């Protein structure tokens, strides 16, 4: 059954709708956070729709993005870093598909994650290697082990 244009629009939220959804979940956010997160893939890019006669555009997101926004905000509150938060939209796409997280958003999140992980310097690599060896080292192990 096809949706009318009005019904399709009611299944979407504008910026203030996303901010309000976050507020109802106990988070105080600014619109800038939404645009920043959309730019890296934590949220989908909005759909732009002209208002007509030079009145600019309105931008909307599917209602499912409000749920994703709240999930990401909850994980951020737990102290999860921004790069690790990118796992959420990718996992959502893998589990529930395009209805909740479109492929374009999952691709953007993965690209952001990959760019962030390309910048690992030799100090961090050495630190990670030493930490891994320390964790794997057994007190009864000989140097040859």
The first five atom37 places (N, CA, C, CB, O) and aatype in JSON, in Angstrom:
{
  "aatype": [20, 20, 20, 20, 20, 20, 20, 20, 20, 20, 20, 20, 20, 20, 20, 20, 20, 20, 20, 20, 20, 20, 20, 20, 20, 20, 20, 20, 20, 20, 20, 20, 20, 20, 20, 20, 20, 20, 20, 20, 20, 20, 20, 20, 20, 20, 20, 20, 20, 20, 20, 20, 20, 20, 20, 20, 20, 20, 20, 20, 20, 20, 20, 20, 20, 20, 20, 20, 20, 20, 20, 20, 20, 20, 20, 20, 20, 20, 20, 20, 20, 20, 20, 20, 20, 20, 20, 20, 20, 20, 20, 20, 20, 20, 20, 20, 20, 20, 20, 20, 20, 20, 20, 20, 20, 20, 20, 20, 20, 20, 20, 20, 20, 20, 20, 20, 20, 20, 20, 20, 20, 20, 20, 20, 20, 20, 20, 20, 20, 20, 20, 20, 20, 20, 20, 20, 20, 20, 20, 20, 20, 20, 20, 20, 20],
  "atom_mask": [
    [1, 1, 1, 1, 1],
    [1, 1, 1, 1, 1],
    [1, 1, 1, 1, 1],
    [1, 1, 1, 1, 1],
    [1, 1, 1, 1, 1],
    [1, 1, 1, 1, 1],
    [1, 1, 1, 1, 1],
    [1, 1, 1, 1, 1],
    [1, 1, 1, 1, 1],
    [1, 1, 1, 1, 1],
    [1, 1, 1, 1, 1],
    [1, 1, 1, 1, 1],
    [1, 1, 1, 1, 1],
    [1, 1, 1, 1, 1],
    [1, 1, 1, 1, 1],
    [1, 1, 1, 1, 1],
    [1, 1, 1, 1, 1],
    [1, 1, 1, 1, 1],
    [1, 1, 1, 1, 1],
    [1, 1, 1, 1, 1],
    [1, 1, 1, 1, 1],
    [1, 1, 1, 1, 1],
    [1, 1, 1, 1, 1],
    [1, 1, 1, 1, 1],
    [1, 1, 1, 1, 1],
    [1, 1, 1, 1, 1],
    [1, 1, 1, 1, 1],
    [1, 1, 1, 1, 1],
    [1, 1, 1, 1, 1],
    [1, 1, 1, 1, 1],
    [1, 1, 1, 1, 1],
    [1, 1, 1, 1, 1],
    [1, 1, 1, 1, 1],
    [1, 1, 1, 1, 1],
    [1, 1, 1, 1, 1],
    [1, 1, 1, 1, 1],
    [1, 1, 1, 1, 1],
    [1, 1, 1, 1, 1],
    [1, 1, 1, 1, 1],
    [1, 1, 1, 1, 1],
    [1, 1, 1, 1, 1],
    [1, 1, 1, 1, 1],
    [1, 1, 1, 1, 1],
    [1, 1, 1, 1, 1],
    [1, 1, 1, 1, 1],
    [1, 1, 1, 1, 1],
    [1, 1, 1, 1, 1],
    [1, 1, 1, 1, 1],
    [1, 1, 1, 1, 1],
    [1, 1, 1, 1, 1],
    [1, 1, 1, 1, 1],
    [1, 1, 1, 1, 1],
    [1, 1, 1, 1, 1],
    [1, 1, 1, 1, 1],
    [1, 1, 1, 1, 1],
    [1, 1, 1, 1, 1],
    [1, 1, 1, 1, 1],
    [1, 1, 1, 1, 1],
    [1, 1, 1, 1, 1],
    [1, 1, 1, 1, 1],
    [1, 1, 1, 1, 1],
    [1, 1, 1, 1, 1],
    [1, 1, 1, 1, 1],
    [1, 1, 1, 1, 1],
    [1, 1, 1, 1, 1],
    [1, 1, 1, 1, 1],
    [1, 1, 1, 1, 1],
    [1, 1, 1, 1, 1],
    [1, 1, 1, 1, 1],
    [1, 1, 1, 1, 1],
    [1, 1, 1, 1, 1],
    [1, 1, 1, 1, 1],
    [1, 1, 1, 1, 1],
    [1, 1, 1, 1, 1],
    [1, 1, 1, 1, 1],
    [1, 1, 1, 1, 1],
    [1, 1, 1, 1, 1],
    [1, 1, 1, 1, 1],
    [1, 1, 1, 1, 1],
    [1, 1, 1, 1, 1],
    [1, 1, 1, 1, 1],
    [1, 1, 1, 1, 1],
    [1, 1, 1, 1, 1],
    [1, 1, 1, 1, 1],
    [1, 1, 1, 1, 1],
    [1, 1, 1, 1, 1],
    [1, 1, 1, 1, 1],
    [1, 1, 1, 1, 1],
    [1, 1, 1, 1, 1],
    [1, 1, 1, 1, 1],
    [1, 1, 1, 1, 1],
    [1, 1, 1, 1, 1],
    [1, 1, 1, 1, 1],
    [1, 1, 1, 1, 1],
    [1, 1, 1, 1, 1],
    [1, 1, 1, 1, 1],
    [1, 1, 1, 1, 1],
    [1, 1, 1, 1, 1],
    [1, 1, 1, 1, 1],
    [1, 1, 1, 1, 1],
    [1, 1, 1, 1, 1],
    [1, 1, 1, 1, 1],
    [1, 1, 1, 1, 1],
    [1, 1, 1, 1, 1],
    [1, 1, 1, 1, 1],
    [1, 1, 1, 1, 1],
    [1, 1, 1, 1, 1],
    [1, 1, 1, 1, 1],
    [1, 1, 1, 1, 1],
    [1, 1, 1, 1, 1],
    [1, 1, 1, 1, 1],
    [1, 1, 1, 1, 1],
    [1, 1, 1, 1, 1],
    [1, 1, 1, 1, 1],
    [1, 1, 1, 1, 1],
    [1, 1, 1, 1, 1],
    [1, 1, 1, 1, 1],
    [1, 1, 1, 1, 1],
    [1, 1, 1, 1, 1],
    [1, 1, 1, 1, 1],
    [1, 1, 1, 1, 1],
    [1, 1, 1, 1, 1],
    [1, 1, 1, 1, 1],
    [1, 1, 1, 1, 1],
    [1, 1, 1, 1, 1],
    [1, 1, 1, 1, 1],
    [1, 1, 1, 1, 1],
    [1, 1, 1, 1, 1],
    [1, 1, 1, 1, 1],
    [1, 1, 1, 1, 1],
    [1, 1, 1, 1, 1],
    [1, 1, 1, 1, 1],
    [1, 1, 1, 1, 1],
    [1, 1, 1, 1, 1],
    [1, 1, 1, 1, 1],
    [1, 1, 1, 1, 1],
    [1, 1, 1, 1, 1],
    [1, 1, 1, 1, 1],
    [1, 1, 1, 1, 1],
    [1, 1, 1, 1, 1],
    [1, 1, 1, 1, 1],
    [1, 1, 1, 1, 1],
    [1, 1, 1, 1, 1],
    [1, 1, 1, 1, 1],
    [1, 1, 1, 1, 1]
  ],
  "atom_positions": [
    [[0.84, -1.18, 0.0], [0.0, 0.0, 0.0], [0.89, 1.25, 0.0], [-0.96, 0.0, 1.22], [1.75, 1.4, 0.87]],
    [[0.68, 2.12, -0.95], [1.5, 3.32, -1.07], [1.05, 4.39, -0.08], [1.45, 3.86, -2.51], [-0.14, 4.55, 0.19]],
    [[2.03, 5.12, 0.45], [1.72, 6.21, 1.36], [1.52, 7.5, 0.58], [2.84, 6.38, 2.4], [2.18, 7.74, -0.43]],
    [[0.6, 8.32, 1.06], [0.44, 9.64, 0.45], [1.63, 10.5, 0.86], [-0.92, 10.3, 0.88], [2.36, 10.15, 1.79]],
    [[1.82, 11.61, 0.19], [2.93, 12.51, 0.5], [2.82, 13.02, 1.94], [2.97, 13.7, -0.48], [3.83, 13.14, 2.63]],
    [[1.62, 13.3, 2.39], [1.42, 13.8, 3.76], [1.76, 12.72, 4.78], [-0.05, 14.27, 3.95], [2.39, 13.02, 5.8]],
    [[1.35, 11.47, 4.53], [1.67, 10.37, 5.45], [3.17, 10.13, 5.5], [0.93, 9.09, 5.03], [3.74, 9.9, 6.57]],
    [[3.81, 10.19, 4.34], [5.25, 9.99, 4.29], [5.96, 11.08, 5.09], [5.76, 9.98, 2.83], [6.93, 10.78, 5.79]],
    [[5.52, 12.32, 4.99], [6.11, 13.42, 5.74], [5.89, 13.24, 7.24], [5.54, 14.75, 5.28], [6.76, 13.63, 8.02]],
    [[4.77, 12.67, 7.66], [4.52, 12.49, 9.09], [5.44, 11.42, 9.68], [3.06, 12.13, 9.33], [5.6, 11.36, 10.9]],
    [[6.03, 10.59, 8.84], [6.98, 9.59, 9.31], [8.39, 10.14, 9.38], [6.95, 8.37, 8.41], [9.35, 9.39, 9.52]],
    [[8.52, 11.45, 9.27], [9.82, 12.1, 9.28], [9.86, 13.16, 10.37], [10.13, 12.71, 7.91], [8.82, 13.7, 10.77]],
    [[11.05, 13.46, 10.83], [11.25, 14.49, 11.85], [12.21, 15.55, 11.33], [11.79, 13.87, 13.17], [13.17, 15.24, 10.62]],
    [[11.93, 16.79, 11.69], [12.88, 17.84, 11.36], [13.88, 17.96, 12.51], [12.15, 19.21, 11.09], [13.84, 17.19, 13.46]],
    [[14.77, 18.93, 12.41], [15.82, 19.11, 13.42], [15.21, 19.28, 14.81], [16.69, 20.33, 13.07], [15.67, 18.67, 15.77]],
    [[14.19, 20.12, 14.91], [13.59, 20.35, 16.24], [12.93, 19.08, 16.76], [12.56, 21.49, 16.17], [12.88, 18.86, 17.97]],
    [[12.42, 18.24, 15.87], [11.83, 16.97, 16.29], [12.87, 16.03, 16.88], [11.15, 16.3, 15.13], [12.61, 15.35, 17.87]],
    [[14.07, 15.99, 16.28], [15.15, 15.16, 16.82], [15.63, 15.7, 18.16], [16.32, 15.1, 15.83], [15.89, 14.93, 19.09]],
    [[15.76, 17.02, 18.26], [16.19, 17.64, 19.53], [15.16, 17.34, 20.61], [16.39, 19.17, 19.36], [15.52, 17.03, 21.75]],
    [[13.87, 17.43, 20.26], [12.81, 17.16, 21.23], [12.81, 15.69, 21.65], [11.44, 17.53, 20.63], [12.61, 15.39, 22.83]],
    [[13.04, 14.77, 20.71], [13.1, 13.34, 21.05], [14.24, 13.08, 22.02], [13.28, 12.49, 19.77], [14.09, 12.3, 22.97]],
    [[15.37, 13.71, 21.79], [16.5, 13.56, 22.71], [16.14, 14.15, 24.08], [17.77, 14.25, 22.15], [16.48, 13.57, 25.11]],
    [[15.45, 15.27, 24.08], [15.01, 15.9, 25.34], [14.08, 15.0, 26.13], [14.33, 17.22, 25.06], [14.19, 14.9, 27.35]],
    [[13.16, 14.33, 25.44], [12.24, 13.41, 26.12], [12.98, 12.22, 26.72], [11.16, 12.92, 25.15], [12.52, 11.63, 27.7]],
    [[14.13, 11.88, 26.14], [14.94, 10.78, 26.65], [15.91, 11.24, 27.74], [15.7, 10.12, 25.51], [16.69, 10.44, 28.26]],
    [[15.88, 12.53, 28.06], [16.72, 13.05, 29.14], [18.03, 13.66, 28.7], [17.0, 11.98, 30.09], [18.92, 13.86, 29.53]],
    [[18.18, 13.95, 27.42], [19.42, 14.54, 26.89], [19.15, 15.95, 26.4], [20.01, 13.67, 25.76], [18.16, 16.2, 25.71]],
    [[20.03, 16.85, 26.76], [19.94, 18.22, 26.24], [21.01, 18.37, 25.18], [20.11, 19.29, 27.39], [22.2, 18.39, 25.48]],
    [[20.56, 18.49, 23.93], [21.52, 18.61, 22.82], [21.2, 19.85, 22.01], [21.49, 17.35, 21.93], [20.1, 20.41, 22.09]],
    [[22.16, 20.25, 21.24], [21.99, 21.38, 20.32], [21.9, 20.85, 18.89], [23.16, 22.4, 20.47], [22.42, 19.77, 18.6]],
    [[21.25, 21.59, 18.0], [21.15, 21.14, 16.61], [22.5, 20.87, 15.95], [20.41, 22.18, 15.8], [22.6, 20.03, 15.06]],
    [[23.53, 21.58, 16.38], [24.86, 21.39, 15.79], [25.35, 19.95, 15.96], [25.85, 22.36, 16.43], [26.03, 19.42, 15.08]],
    [[25.01, 19.32, 17.09], [25.41, 17.94, 17.31], [24.82, 17.03, 16.24], [24.97, 17.47, 18.7], [25.49, 16.12, 15.76]],
    [[23.59, 17.28, 15.86], [22.92, 16.46, 14.84], [23.63, 16.63, 13.5], [21.43, 16.85, 14.72], [23.88, 15.65, 12.8]],
    [[23.94, 17.86, 13.12], [24.62, 18.07, 11.83], [26.03, 17.48, 11.86], [24.69, 19.58, 11.5], [26.48, 16.93, 10.86]],
    [[26.73, 17.6, 13.0], [28.07, 17.0, 13.11], [27.99, 15.49, 12.98], [28.73, 17.38, 14.44], [28.78, 14.88, 12.26]],
    [[27.04, 14.88, 13.66], [26.92, 13.43, 13.63], [26.46, 12.94, 12.27], [25.96, 12.97, 14.7], [26.85, 11.85, 11.84]],
    [[25.64, 13.72, 11.59], [25.23, 13.33, 10.23], [26.42, 13.38, 9.28], [24.09, 14.25, 9.72], [26.5, 12.59, 8.34]],
    [[27.34, 14.29, 9.52], [28.5, 14.42, 8.63], [29.47, 13.24, 8.75], [29.24, 15.72, 8.93], [30.22, 12.96, 7.81]],
    [[29.46, 12.53, 9.89], [30.38, 11.41, 10.06], [29.69, 10.05, 9.99], [31.1, 11.54, 11.38], [30.36, 9.02, 10.0]],
    [[28.36, 10.02, 9.91], [27.64, 8.76, 9.76], [26.96, 8.25, 11.02], [28.56, 7.74, 9.29], [26.32, 7.2, 10.98]],
    [[27.09, 8.97, 12.13], [26.36, 8.53, 13.32], [24.85, 8.69, 13.1], [26.8, 9.33, 14.56], [24.06, 7.93, 13.66]],
    [[24.47, 9.67, 12.3], [23.09, 9.84, 11.86], [23.11, 9.93, 10.34], [22.42, 11.12, 12.49], [24.13, 10.22, 9.73]],
    [[21.96, 9.67, 9.74], [21.86, 9.73, 8.28], [21.84, 11.18, 7.82], [20.59, 9.0, 7.79], [21.54, 12.09, 8.59]],
    [[22.18, 11.39, 6.56], [22.05, 12.72, 5.96], [20.56, 13.04, 5.86], [22.74, 12.77, 4.55], [19.76, 12.16, 5.53]],
    [[20.17, 14.28, 6.12], [18.75, 14.61, 6.03], [18.28, 14.69, 4.58], [18.46, 15.94, 6.73], [19.07, 14.88, 3.65]],
    [[16.99, 14.54, 4.42], [16.38, 14.73, 3.1], [16.01, 16.21, 2.99], [15.11, 13.8, 2.9], [15.31, 16.74, 3.85]],
    [[16.48, 16.86, 1.95], [16.19, 18.28, 1.73], [14.95, 18.4, 0.86], [17.4, 19.01, 1.08], [14.79, 17.69, -0.14]],
    [[14.08, 19.31, 1.24], [12.87, 19.55, 0.46], [12.68, 21.06, 0.36], [11.61, 18.86, 1.12], [12.66, 21.77, 1.37]],
    [[12.55, 21.56, -0.86], [12.37, 22.98, -1.06], [11.04, 23.46, -0.52], [12.47, 23.32, -2.54], [10.03, 22.78, -0.62]],
    [[11.06, 24.66, 0.08], [9.83, 25.26, 0.6], [9.1, 26.06, -0.47], [10.16, 26.16, 1.79], [7.96, 26.48, -0.28]],
    [[9.75, 26.25, -1.59], [9.12, 26.96, -2.7], [9.36, 28.45, -2.7], [7.67, 26.71, -2.69], [9.5, 29.08, -1.65]],
    [[9.41, 28.99, -3.89], [9.54, 30.44, -4.11], [10.65, 31.11, -3.31], [8.25, 31.11, -3.78], [10.46, 32.16, -2.7]],
    [[11.82, 30.48, -3.32], [12.98, 31.09, -2.67], [12.92, 31.12, -1.16], [13.14, 32.48, -3.16], [13.62, 31.92, -0.53]],
    [[12.12, 30.27, -0.55], [11.98, 30.27, 0.91], [12.92, 29.27, 1.58], [10.55, 29.94, 1.29], [12.77, 28.97, 2.77]],
    [[13.89, 28.79, 0.84], [14.86, 27.88, 1.42], [14.41, 26.43, 1.39], [15.15, 28.28, 2.83], [13.51, 26.06, 0.64]],
    [[15.04, 25.63, 2.22], [14.76, 24.2, 2.26], [14.46, 23.78, 3.69], [15.95, 23.39, 1.7], [14.88, 24.42, 4.66]],
    [[13.72, 22.71, 3.81], [13.54, 22.07, 5.11], [14.24, 20.72, 5.03], [12.01, 21.92, 5.48], [14.28, 20.09, 3.98]],
    [[14.78, 20.3, 6.16], [15.53, 19.06, 6.22], [14.86, 18.12, 7.22], [17.01, 19.32, 6.61], [14.52, 18.52, 8.33]],
    [[14.67, 16.87, 6.8], [14.0, 15.9, 7.67], [14.73, 14.56, 7.67], [12.55, 15.71, 7.23], [15.46, 14.23, 6.74]],
    [[14.52, 13.82, 8.74], [15.07, 12.48, 8.92], [13.93, 11.5, 9.17], [16.1, 12.45, 10.09], [12.88, 11.9, 9.68]],
    [[14.11, 10.23, 8.81], [13.11, 9.23, 9.17], [12.99, 9.13, 10.7], [13.46, 7.85, 8.56], [13.98, 9.34, 11.41]],
    [[11.81, 8.8, 11.21], [11.59, 8.68, 12.66], [12.56, 7.68, 13.3], [10.15, 8.24, 12.94], [12.93, 7.85, 14.46]],
    [[12.97, 6.66, 12.56], [13.87, 5.66, 13.12], [15.21, 6.27, 13.55], [14.11, 4.56, 12.1], [15.88, 5.74, 14.43]],
    [[15.58, 7.39, 12.92], [16.84, 8.04, 13.28], [16.79, 8.61, 14.7], [17.17, 9.14, 12.27], [17.83, 8.77, 15.34]],
    [[15.59, 8.93, 15.19], [15.47, 9.41, 16.58], [15.87, 8.3, 17.54], [14.02, 9.88, 16.88], [16.55, 8.56, 18.53]],
    [[15.46, 7.07, 17.26], [15.86, 5.94, 18.09], [17.36, 5.72, 18.06], [15.15, 4.69, 17.65], [17.98, 5.44, 19.09]],
    [[17.94, 5.85, 16.88], [19.38, 5.7, 16.73], [20.1, 6.82, 17.5], [19.79, 5.72, 15.24], [21.1, 6.57, 18.17]],
    [[19.6, 8.04, 17.39], [20.18, 9.18, 18.1], [20.2, 8.9, 19.61], [19.38, 10.48, 17.8], [21.21, 9.15, 20.27]],
    [[19.11, 8.4, 20.14], [19.03, 8.14, 21.58], [19.98, 7.0, 21.97], [17.58, 7.79, 21.99], [20.61, 7.06, 23.03]],
    [[20.08, 5.97, 21.13], [21.02, 4.87, 21.42], [22.46, 5.39, 21.46], [20.89, 3.75, 20.36], [23.23, 5.03, 22.35]],
    [[22.81, 6.24, 20.51], [24.17, 6.79, 20.47], [24.41, 7.7, 21.67], [24.41, 7.56, 19.16], [25.49, 7.67, 22.27]],
    [[23.41, 8.51, 22.03], [23.54, 9.39, 23.2], [23.72, 8.58, 24.48], [22.31, 10.3, 23.33], [24.51, 8.95, 25.35]],
    [[22.99, 7.48, 24.61], [23.13, 6.62, 25.79], [24.54, 6.05, 25.89], [22.1, 5.48, 25.75], [25.14, 6.05, 26.96]],
    [[25.08, 5.57, 24.78], [26.43, 5.01, 24.78], [27.47, 6.1, 25.04], [26.72, 4.32, 23.45], [28.47, 5.85, 25.72]],
    [[27.24, 7.28, 24.51], [28.17, 8.39, 24.76], [28.18, 8.74, 26.24], [27.79, 9.63, 23.92], [29.23, 9.04, 26.81]],
    [[27.01, 8.69, 26.87], [26.89, 8.96, 28.31], [27.67, 7.94, 29.13], [25.4, 8.96, 28.74], [28.19, 8.26, 30.2]],
    [[27.77, 6.7, 28.62], [28.53, 5.65, 29.29], [30.03, 5.83, 29.1], [28.11, 4.28, 28.77], [30.82, 5.1, 29.7]],
    [[30.43, 6.79, 28.28], [31.85, 7.07, 28.09], [32.45, 6.48, 26.84], [32.6, 6.58, 29.25], [33.67, 6.5, 26.68]],
    [[31.64, 5.95, 25.95], [32.14, 5.39, 24.7], [32.61, 6.54, 23.81], [31.05, 4.53, 23.98], [31.91, 7.54, 23.65]],
    [[33.79, 6.4, 23.24], [34.37, 7.44, 22.38], [33.66, 7.57, 21.05], [35.83, 7.15, 22.14], [32.94, 6.66, 20.62]],
    [[33.87, 8.7, 20.41], [33.17, 9.0, 19.16], [33.44, 7.99, 18.06], [33.56, 10.37, 18.68], [32.52, 7.62, 17.33]],
    [[34.66, 7.54, 17.93], [34.99, 6.58, 16.88], [34.32, 5.24, 17.17], [36.52, 6.41, 16.75], [33.8, 4.6, 16.25]],
    [[34.32, 4.81, 18.42], [33.66, 3.54, 18.78], [32.15, 3.65, 18.6], [34.0, 3.15, 20.23], [31.49, 2.64, 18.34]],
    [[31.59, 4.84, 18.74], [30.14, 5.01, 18.54], [29.73, 4.69, 17.11], [29.72, 6.45, 18.88], [28.57, 4.35, 16.87]],
    [[30.66, 4.77, 16.18], [30.35, 4.47, 14.78], [29.94, 3.02, 14.57], [31.54, 4.8, 13.91], [29.37, 2.67, 13.54]],
    [[30.24, 2.16, 15.55], [29.8, 0.77, 15.47], [28.28, 0.66, 15.52], [30.42, -0.05, 16.6], [27.71, -0.29, 14.98]],
    [[27.61, 1.6, 16.17], [26.16, 1.5, 16.37], [25.4, 1.55, 15.05], [25.69, 2.62, 17.29], [24.61, 0.65, 14.79]],
    [[25.59, 2.58, 14.21], [24.83, 2.57, 12.95], [25.2, 1.4, 12.04], [25.05, 3.87, 12.2], [24.35, 0.88, 11.32]],
    [[26.47, 0.98, 12.07], [26.88, -0.15, 11.23], [26.2, -1.43, 11.71], [28.43, -0.31, 11.24], [25.66, -2.19, 10.91]],
    [[26.22, -1.66, 13.02], [25.57, -2.86, 13.57], [24.06, -2.82, 13.33], [25.86, -2.98, 15.08], [23.46, -3.85, 13.03]],
    [[23.47, -1.66, 13.45], [22.03, -1.53, 13.2], [21.71, -1.88, 11.76], [21.55, -0.1, 13.52], [20.73, -2.58, 11.49]],
    [[22.53, -1.42, 10.84], [22.32, -1.75, 9.43], [22.49, -3.25, 9.2], [23.29, -0.96, 8.53], [21.7, -3.87, 8.49]],
    [[23.53, -3.84, 9.81], [23.77, -5.27, 9.63], [22.62, -6.12, 10.18], [25.08, -5.67, 10.32], [22.25, -7.12, 9.57]],
    [[22.07, -5.72, 11.3], [21.03, -6.52, 11.96], [19.64, -6.25, 11.37], [21.02, -6.24, 13.46], [18.92, -7.18, 11.04]],
    [[19.27, -4.97, 11.25], [17.91, -4.63, 10.86], [17.78, -4.06, 9.44], [17.36, -3.65, 11.82], [16.66, -3.91, 8.95]],
    [[18.87, -3.76, 8.8], [18.82, -3.35, 7.41], [18.5, -1.88, 7.18], [17.83, -4.16, 6.72], [18.55, -1.05, 8.09]],
    [[18.17, -1.6, 5.93], [18.0, -0.22, 5.45], [16.85, 0.54, 6.11], [17.77, -0.24, 3.99], [16.86, 1.78, 6.11]],
    [[15.89, -0.13, 6.66], [14.75, 0.59, 7.25], [15.18, 1.44, 8.44], [13.67, -0.41, 7.68], [14.62, 2.52, 8.66]],
    [[16.16, 0.96, 9.2], [16.59, 1.69, 10.39], [17.87, 2.48, 10.17], [16.79, 0.73, 11.53], [18.04, 3.57, 10.71]],
    [[18.75, 1.94, 9.37], [19.99, 2.63, 9.02], [20.25, 2.36, 7.55], [21.2, 2.16, 9.92], [20.55, 1.22, 7.17]],
    [[20.15, 3.38, 6.7], [20.38, 3.14, 5.28], [21.85, 2.8, 4.99], [19.97, 4.37, 4.48], [22.75, 3.18, 5.74]],
    [[22.06, 2.09, 3.91], [23.41, 1.69, 3.52], [24.33, 2.9, 3.38], [23.36, 0.91, 2.21], [25.49, 2.82, 3.76]],
    [[23.84, 4.01, 2.85], [24.7, 5.19, 2.67], [25.23, 5.67, 4.03], [23.91, 6.33, 1.97], [26.36, 6.15, 4.11]],
    [[24.43, 5.56, 5.08], [24.88, 5.96, 6.41], [25.92, 4.98, 6.95], [23.67, 6.05, 7.38], [26.93, 5.39, 7.52]],
    [[25.67, 3.69, 6.77], [26.64, 2.68, 7.22], [27.97, 2.88, 6.5], [26.1, 1.25, 6.98], [29.03, 2.78, 7.12]],
    [[27.93, 3.17, 5.2], [29.16, 3.42, 4.45], [29.9, 4.64, 4.97], [28.85, 3.61, 2.96], [31.12, 4.63, 5.11]],
    [[29.15, 5.71, 5.28], [29.77, 6.94, 5.79], [30.41, 6.66, 7.15], [28.72, 8.08, 5.9], [31.52, 7.11, 7.42]],
    [[29.72, 5.91, 8.0], [30.26, 5.58, 9.33], [31.53, 4.74, 9.19], [29.2, 4.82, 10.16], [32.52, 4.99, 9.89]],
    [[31.51, 3.76, 8.3], [32.7, 2.93, 8.09], [33.86, 3.74, 7.53], [32.38, 1.78, 7.15], [35.01, 3.54, 7.92]],
    [[33.57, 4.65, 6.62], [34.63, 5.49, 6.04], [35.23, 6.39, 7.11], [34.07, 6.35, 4.89], [36.45, 6.58, 7.15]],
    [[34.4, 6.95, 7.98], [34.9, 7.79, 9.08], [35.78, 6.96, 10.01], [33.73, 8.42, 9.86], [36.85, 7.4, 10.42]],
    [[35.32, 5.76, 10.34], [36.07, 4.87, 11.23], [37.43, 4.54, 10.6], [35.26, 3.58, 11.51], [38.45, 4.57, 11.28]],
    [[37.43, 4.21, 9.3], [38.67, 3.86, 8.61], [39.65, 5.03, 8.59], [38.37, 3.39, 7.18], [40.84, 4.85, 8.83]],
    [[39.15, 6.23, 8.29], [40.03, 7.42, 8.28], [40.64, 7.65, 9.65], [39.25, 8.67, 7.83], [41.82, 7.99, 9.76]],
    [[39.86, 7.49, 10.69], [40.36, 7.71, 12.05], [41.43, 6.69, 12.41], [39.21, 7.65, 13.07], [42.37, 7.01, 13.14]],
    [[41.29, 5.48, 11.92], [42.24, 4.43, 12.26], [43.47, 4.41, 11.35], [41.57, 3.1, 12.22], [44.42, 3.68, 11.62]],
    [[43.46, 5.2, 10.29], [44.66, 5.33, 9.46], [45.71, 6.19, 10.13], [44.3, 5.92, 8.09], [46.9, 6.09, 9.82]],
    [[45.29, 7.03, 11.05], [46.18, 7.99, 11.67], [46.89, 7.44, 12.91], [45.4, 9.21, 12.04], [47.32, 8.21, 13.77]],
    [[47.03, 6.14, 13.0], [47.7, 5.55, 14.15], [49.2, 5.69, 13.96], [47.31, 4.05, 14.33], [49.76, 5.2, 12.98]],
    [[49.84, 6.36, 14.89], [51.27, 6.6, 14.79], [52.08, 5.48, 15.4], [51.62, 7.9, 15.45], [51.53, 4.58, 16.03]],
    [[53.42, 5.54, 15.22], [54.29, 4.49, 15.75], [54.24, 4.37, 17.27], [55.72, 4.75, 15.31], [54.4, 3.27, 17.81]],
    [[54.03, 5.49, 17.98], [53.96, 5.43, 19.44], [52.77, 4.59, 19.88], [53.86, 6.84, 20.05], [52.89, 3.75, 20.78]],
    [[51.62, 4.81, 19.25], [50.43, 4.06, 19.64], [50.58, 2.58, 19.27], [49.18, 4.65, 18.97], [50.14, 1.71, 20.02]],
    [[51.19, 2.3, 18.13], [51.41, 0.91, 17.73], [52.3, 0.22, 18.77], [52.05, 0.84, 16.31], [52.01, -0.89, 19.2]],
    [[53.38, 0.88, 19.16], [54.29, 0.32, 20.16], [53.6, 0.1, 21.49], [55.5, 1.22, 20.34], [53.77, -0.93, 22.14]],
    [[52.81, 1.08, 21.9], [52.06, 0.98, 23.16], [51.1, -0.2, 23.12], [51.3, 2.28, 23.43], [50.98, -0.95, 24.09]],
    [[50.4, -0.35, 21.99], [49.45, -1.45, 21.84], [50.17, -2.79, 21.86], [48.65, -1.3, 20.55], [49.7, -3.74, 22.5]],
    [[51.3, -2.88, 21.16], [52.07, -4.13, 21.17], [52.56, -4.48, 22.57], [53.26, -4.02, 20.21], [52.42, -5.62, 23.0]],
    [[53.12, -3.51, 23.28], [53.6, -3.76, 24.64], [52.46, -4.19, 25.56], [54.29, -2.51, 25.21], [52.61, -5.11, 26.36]],
    [[51.32, -3.52, 25.43], [50.16, -3.86, 26.25], [49.66, -5.27, 25.94], [49.03, -2.85, 26.02], [49.34, -6.03, 26.85]],
    [[49.61, -5.63, 24.66], [49.17, -6.97, 24.27], [50.14, -8.02, 24.8], [49.04, -7.08, 22.73], [49.71, -9.03, 25.35]],
    [[51.43, -7.79, 24.64], [52.42, -8.75, 25.14], [52.34, -8.88, 26.66], [53.83, -8.31, 24.72], [52.46, -9.99, 27.19]],
    [[52.14, -7.78, 27.36], [52.02, -7.82, 28.81], [50.81, -8.66, 29.22], [51.91, -6.4, 29.38], [50.88, -9.41, 30.2]],
    [[49.72, -8.53, 28.49], [48.51, -9.29, 28.82], [48.68, -10.77, 28.52], [47.32, -8.74, 28.04], [48.13, -11.62, 29.23]],
    [[49.44, -11.08, 27.47], [49.62, -12.48, 27.09], [50.76, -13.14, 27.85], [49.89, -12.58, 25.6], [50.83, -14.37, 27.89]],
    [[51.63, -12.36, 28.45], [52.8, -12.9, 29.14], [52.35, -13.71, 30.37], [53.76, -11.76, 29.57], [51.54, -13.25, 31.17]],
    [[52.88, -14.9, 30.5], [52.56, -15.77, 31.63], [53.75, -15.74, 32.59], [52.24, -17.23, 31.17], [54.9, -15.74, 32.15]],
    [[53.48, -15.72, 33.89], [54.61, -15.64, 34.83], [55.57, -16.84, 34.75], [54.07, -15.54, 36.24], [56.74, -16.7, 35.1]],
    [[55.11, -17.99, 34.29], [55.96, -19.17, 34.2], [56.61, -19.32, 32.82], [55.16, -20.4, 34.51], [57.33, -20.29, 32.59]],
    [[56.37, -18.38, 31.92], [56.92, -18.48, 30.57], [58.4, -18.17, 30.58], [56.19, -17.52, 29.62], [58.87, -17.32, 31.34]],
    [[59.14, -18.88, 29.73], [60.58, -18.63, 29.58], [60.78, -17.61, 28.46], [61.36, -19.96, 29.29], [59.86, -17.39, 27.67]],
    [[61.94, -16.98, 28.37], [62.18, -16.04, 27.26], [61.99, -16.68, 25.89], [63.59, -15.48, 27.37], [61.58, -16.0, 24.95]],
    [[62.29, -17.97, 25.77], [62.12, -18.64, 24.47], [60.63, -18.77, 24.1], [62.77, -20.03, 24.51], [60.27, -18.78, 22.92]],
    [[59.78, -18.86, 25.13], [58.35, -18.98, 24.85], [57.86, -17.73, 24.16], [57.54, -19.23, 26.14], [56.68, -17.62, 23.84]]
  ]
}
